[in-house]
Amino acid sequence: MNILIVEDHPMTALMYKDLIVEESVVATTNNITIVQTCQEAYSMIDICAKSGTGYDLAILDHNIPSYPEKKLNSGGDIALLIKKMFPSCKVFIITSHTEVLIIYDLIKKVKPEGLAIKNDITAYNFPDIIRDIIAGKIYKSMLVKQCLNTIWKKGIMIEDYNRQILMYLAKGYRLKDIEQIIPLSPSAIRNRITKMKKVFNSNDNNSLIRQVIEEHYL
């Protein structure tokens, strides 16, 4: 089994590797590759694709140095690339993010076989999590499940465009900028913002963002 670990904290990456080997998580491990950045991950994926080998399991940190030239900005982007290049590869994303919208987007867009908040991962449960993922089970850690339960409390945030609009507003984009990015009419975008303000009991865009952050959606 070929395994790719993408983690920019060397000690954490080595812990993952040691646990897989020492706990005999897989029957045979031909190769465990550790890289730290999106660029290094891209290079290894490219090498494997050209050699006709590929990966069976990828363990990815979500927050890793980006590779702008290839528009790879996170472990989520690397996961999408891996799924495109090696469809049978199982992907386990581990993130320090606990923001509801980020977690929900990862599940909806990437559809990883496993997703966990770093605080949920220990040396004791990690081997069993990997075994379950390899066996074909879908794994979501406790904090991930809590995030998913939270988003249903404000169902309006399940809409893709609403989440995109909110994220752009949080990054400081002006409405006229958002209108150039999201394929909706200006009035439709404004109507969506108005509805979100109502749901979050906010009077203006700034208070909307403050409330969203306070409630840990962003």
Disulfide bonds with the S-S distance in Angstrom:
none
